[in-house]
Amino acid sequence: MTTAIEGIGRDRLAELRSKYDISLTDDVADHASIPDESKFVSTFYSKVANIKAKLSDIDSEINELNQNYKVLLGTSTGTSEHKKLKEKIGPLRKSANTKLFEVKDGVAELQRENKKVAFLSAEYRMRENQQMALNQEFTRLLEKFNRVNATFREMEEGNLKRQIKVVDPDLPDEKVEQMLEDKEFDISKYMDKILLGSSAKSTVTAMYMSAKETRDDLLELETSMEELVVLFRDLNTLVRDQSSMINNIEFNVQRTSEAMAEGVKNVRTARKRAKKCIIM
């Protein structure tokens, strides 16, 4: 799965200001120059603050999830500690996932509202800068969440491979890989066959329960990561739309700049002609 969206958060507006000499100091100056009667500004900043708070919560949850993953990998399946950790991990992962989708919806709503603001006004520039900052942080957390889950999944798959090889040491590695990649693979039926032909039934049964639990964890994690793919696609669409909007800004600013340059040229020509007329 793609773990980066290239070009995210580039301050294209800053490039335009520099390229076409548009006077602007910073977001504070922008905010100061926005008329008090702009009824959207206070609502906008309230929504931005809400999104930032959720992003901060998500970051904390991802860090906590990562710590629990590490501890879980070091505990034995079936122990009370292992069970307690799993009871924490499931809701924690779901909460981070849900909040990421909520942030995506919030960012999309802000982007729709930005289109209603006067083109290249101080308020417009302020909104675009805030939008880019939110997109940048959103992308960072998406990548972080995906990286943490992917690392844990890799470790869990390694554990499951070892468990399968313990109960069926003659099974080729290629077959083990195929079993893990097949979502329809029923580890219960597979382990039942092994159990029937084993003399050390108690040992194999324990391994069977451990492997089944690990497989269930992986399937749940896979579902969570598939949802992340949807988020990445949605974010990519948002960024592409914003880039398109800024490219349109550049085109219009360029046309305005060229028109102004042509106007200055015409004024100079007119002055020269006026001087000639005076001399004559």
C-alpha positions as CSV (number, residue, x, y, z in Angstrom):
1,M,0.0,0.0,0.0
2,T,1.2,3.5,-0.8
3,T,2.7,5.1,2.3
4,A,3.2,8.6,1.0
5,I,1.4,11.1,-1.1
6,E,4.0,13.2,-2.9
7,G,3.6,16.9,-2.9
8,I,1.3,17.1,0.0
9,G,1.2,20.3,1.9
10,R,3.4,22.3,-0.5
11,D,2.8,26.0,0.1
12,R,2.0,26.8,-3.5
13,L,0.4,30.1,-2.4
14,A,3.8,31.2,-1.0
15,E,5.4,30.4,-4.4
16,L,2.8,32.6,-6.2
17,R,3.4,35.5,-3.8
18,S,7.1,35.3,-4.5
19,K,6.7,34.8,-8.2
20,Y,4.2,37.5,-8.9
21,D,5.2,39.9,-6.1
22,I,1.9,39.6,-4.1
23,S,2.3,41.5,-0.9
24,L,1.7,39.4,2.2
25,T,3.5,38.9,5.5
26,D,2.0,36.0,7.4
27,D,-1.2,34.4,8.5
28,V,-1.4,36.9,11.4
29,A,-1.4,39.8,8.9
30,D,-4.0,37.9,6.9
31,H,-6.2,37.5,9.9
32,A,-5.8,41.1,10.9
33,S,-6.9,42.3,7.5
34,I,-10.1,40.3,7.4
35,P,-13.2,42.4,8.0
36,D,-14.9,41.8,11.3
37,E,-18.2,41.3,9.6
38,S,-16.9,38.1,7.9
39,K,-19.4,35.7,9.6
40,F,-17.5,32.6,8.4
41,V,-14.1,33.3,10.1
42,S,-15.0,32.5,13.7
43,T,-16.8,29.3,12.6
44,F,-13.9,28.4,10.4
45,Y,-11.4,28.7,13.2
46,S,-13.7,26.7,15.5
47,K,-13.8,23.9,13.0
48,V,-10.0,24.0,12.5
49,A,-9.5,23.8,16.3
50,N,-11.8,20.8,16.4
51,I,-9.9,19.0,13.7
52,K,-6.5,19.8,15.3
53,A,-7.8,18.4,18.6
54,K,-8.9,15.2,16.9
55,L,-5.5,14.9,15.2
56,S,-3.8,15.3,18.5
57,D,-6.0,12.5,20.0
58,I,-5.2,10.3,17.0
59,D,-1.5,10.8,17.5
60,S,-1.8,9.8,21.2
61,E,-3.9,6.7,20.4
62,I,-1.4,5.6,17.7
63,N,1.5,5.9,20.2
64,E,-0.5,3.9,22.8
65,L,-1.4,1.3,20.2
66,N,2.2,0.9,19.2
67,Q,3.3,0.4,22.8
68,N,0.5,-2.2,23.4
69,Y,1.5,-4.0,20.2
70,K,5.1,-4.3,21.4
71,V,4.0,-5.7,24.8
72,L,1.5,-8.1,23.2
73,L,4.2,-9.6,20.9
74,G,6.2,-10.4,24.1
75,T,3.3,-12.2,25.9
76,S,2.1,-15.7,25.6
77,T,-1.2,-16.4,23.9
78,G,-3.9,-17.5,26.4
79,T,-2.5,-15.6,29.4
80,S,-4.6,-13.1,31.3
81,E,-2.1,-10.3,30.3
82,H,-2.4,-11.2,26.6
83,K,-6.2,-11.2,26.9
84,K,-6.3,-7.8,28.6
85,L,-4.0,-6.3,26.0
86,K,-6.2,-7.5,23.2
87,E,-9.2,-6.0,24.9
88,K,-7.4,-2.7,24.8
89,I,-6.0,-2.9,21.3
90,G,-9.2,-3.6,19.5
91,P,-11.2,-0.5,20.7
92,L,-8.0,1.7,20.5
93,R,-7.4,0.8,16.8
94,K,-11.1,1.3,16.0
95,S,-11.1,4.7,17.7
96,A,-8.1,5.9,15.8
97,N,-9.7,4.6,12.5
98,T,-13.0,6.3,13.2
99,K,-11.4,9.6,14.1
100,L,-9.3,9.6,10.9
101,F,-12.4,9.3,8.9
102,E,-14.0,12.1,10.9
103,V,-11.0,14.3,10.2
104,K,-11.2,13.4,6.5
105,D,-14.8,14.6,6.4
106,G,-14.0,17.7,8.3
107,V,-11.1,18.7,6.0
108,A,-13.3,18.0,3.0
109,E,-16.0,20.3,4.4
110,L,-13.5,23.1,4.9
111,Q,-12.3,22.7,1.4
112,R,-15.9,23.0,0.1
113,E,-16.4,26.2,2.2
114,N,-13.2,27.7,1.0
115,K,-14.5,27.8,-2.6
116,K,-17.2,30.2,-1.4
117,V,-14.7,32.8,-0.3
118,A,-13.6,35.7,-2.5
119,F,-10.8,34.6,-4.7
120,L,-7.3,35.6,-3.4
121,S,-8.8,37.7,-0.6
122,A,-7.0,37.8,2.7
123,E,-9.5,35.3,4.1
124,Y,-9.1,33.0,1.2
125,R,-5.3,32.9,1.7
126,M,-5.7,32.3,5.4
127,R,-8.1,29.4,4.8
128,E,-5.8,27.8,2.2
129,N,-2.8,28.0,4.5
130,Q,-4.7,26.4,7.3
131,Q,-6.0,23.7,4.9
132,M,-2.5,22.8,3.7
133,A,-1.3,22.5,7.3
134,L,-4.2,20.2,8.2
135,N,-3.6,18.1,5.1
136,Q,0.0,17.8,6.0
137,E,-0.6,16.6,9.6
138,F,-3.5,14.3,8.4
139,T,-1.1,12.6,5.9
140,R,1.6,12.2,8.6
141,L,-0.8,10.4,10.9
142,L,-2.2,8.2,8.2
143,E,1.3,7.1,7.3
144,K,2.2,6.6,11.0
145,F,-0.9,4.6,11.7
146,N,-0.3,2.4,8.6
147,R,3.3,1.9,9.5
148,V,2.5,0.8,13.1
149,N,-0.1,-1.6,11.9
150,A,2.0,-3.0,9.1
151,T,4.9,-3.7,11.5
152,F,2.7,-5.5,13.9
153,R,1.1,-7.5,11.1
154,E,4.5,-8.6,9.9
155,M,5.5,-9.8,13.4
156,E,2.2,-11.6,13.9
157,E,2.5,-13.3,10.5
158,G,5.9,-14.5,11.6
159,N,4.5,-15.9,14.8
160,L,1.7,-17.7,12.9
161,K,4.2,-19.2,10.5
162,R,6.2,-20.6,13.4
163,Q,3.1,-22.0,15.0
164,I,2.0,-23.8,11.8
165,K,5.6,-25.2,11.3
166,V,5.6,-26.5,14.9
167,V,2.5,-28.6,14.4
168,D,3.3,-29.4,10.7
169,P,7.1,-29.3,10.3
170,D,7.0,-31.0,6.9
171,L,4.8,-28.2,5.4
172,P,6.8,-26.3,2.7
173,D,7.4,-22.6,3.3
174,E,5.7,-21.8,0.0
175,K,2.5,-23.6,1.2
176,V,2.6,-21.6,4.4
177,E,2.8,-18.4,2.5
178,Q,-0.1,-19.3,0.3
179,M,-2.2,-20.2,3.4
180,L,-1.5,-16.8,5.0
181,E,-2.2,-14.9,1.8
182,D,-5.6,-16.7,1.3
183,K,-8.3,-14.8,3.2
184,E,-10.6,-17.8,2.8
185,F,-8.1,-20.1,4.4
186,D,-9.8,-21.8,7.4
187,I,-7.1,-22.5,9.9
188,S,-9.6,-24.4,12.1
189,K,-10.1,-27.2,9.6
190,Y,-6.4,-27.3,8.8
191,M,-5.5,-27.7,12.5
192,D,-8.3,-30.3,13.1
193,K,-6.6,-32.6,10.5
194,I,-3.2,-32.2,12.2
195,L,-4.8,-32.8,15.6
196,L,-6.4,-36.1,14.5
197,G,-3.0,-37.6,13.5
198,S,-1.0,-36.3,16.5
199,S,0.0,-38.3,19.5
200,A,0.9,-35.1,21.6
201,K,-2.7,-33.9,21.4
202,S,-2.4,-31.5,24.4
203,T,0.6,-29.7,22.9
204,V,-1.0,-29.5,19.4
205,T,-4.3,-28.3,20.8
206,A,-2.5,-25.4,22.6
207,M,-0.7,-24.5,19.4
208,Y,-3.9,-24.8,17.5
209,M,-5.7,-22.3,19.8
210,S,-2.8,-19.9,19.6
211,A,-2.6,-20.1,15.8
212,K,-6.4,-19.6,15.5
213,E,-6.3,-16.5,17.7
214,T,-3.4,-15.1,15.8
215,R,-5.1,-15.7,12.5
216,D,-8.3,-14.0,13.8
217,D,-6.2,-11.0,14.9
218,L,-4.6,-10.8,11.4
219,L,-8.0,-10.8,9.7
220,E,-9.2,-8.0,11.9
221,L,-6.1,-6.0,11.3
222,E,-6.4,-6.6,7.6
223,T,-9.9,-5.1,7.6
224,S,-8.6,-2.0,9.4
225,M,-5.7,-1.6,6.9
226,E,-8.1,-1.9,4.0
227,E,-10.1,1.0,5.5
228,L,-6.8,3.0,5.5
229,V,-6.5,2.4,1.7
230,V,-9.8,4.1,1.3
231,L,-8.6,7.0,3.4
232,F,-5.5,7.4,1.4
233,R,-7.5,7.5,-1.8
234,D,-9.9,10.1,-0.4
235,L,-7.0,12.2,0.8
236,N,-5.3,12.0,-2.5
237,T,-8.5,13.3,-4.2
238,L,-8.7,16.2,-1.7
239,V,-5.1,17.2,-2.3
240,R,-5.5,16.9,-6.1
241,D,-8.5,19.1,-6.0
242,Q,-6.6,21.7,-3.9
243,S,-3.7,21.6,-6.2
244,S,-6.0,22.1,-9.2
245,M,-7.5,25.1,-7.4
246,I,-4.1,26.6,-6.7
247,N,-3.0,26.0,-10.3
248,N,-6.0,28.0,-11.4
249,I,-5.0,30.7,-9.0
250,E,-1.5,30.7,-10.6
251,F,-3.0,30.9,-14.1
252,N,-5.2,33.9,-13.2
253,V,-2.4,35.7,-11.3
254,Q,-0.1,35.2,-14.3
255,R,-2.7,36.6,-16.6
256,T,-3.2,39.6,-14.3
257,S,0.5,40.1,-14.0
258,E,1.0,40.0,-17.7
259,A,-2.0,42.4,-18.2
260,M,-0.4,44.8,-15.7
261,A,2.9,44.6,-17.4
262,E,1.3,45.3,-20.7
263,G,-0.6,48.2,-19.1
264,V,2.6,49.7,-17.8
265,K,4.2,49.3,-21.2
266,N,1.3,51.1,-22.8
267,V,1.5,53.9,-20.3
268,R,5.2,54.4,-21.0
269,T,4.6,54.5,-24.7
270,A,1.8,57.0,-24.2
271,R,4.2,59.2,-22.1
272,K,6.8,59.1,-24.8
273,R,4.3,60.1,-27.4
274,A,3.1,62.9,-25.2
275,K,6.6,64.2,-24.8
276,K,7.2,64.2,-28.5
277,C,4.0,66.2,-29.0
278,I,5.1,68.7,-26.5
279,I,8.5,69.1,-28.1
280,M,6.9,69.5,-31.5
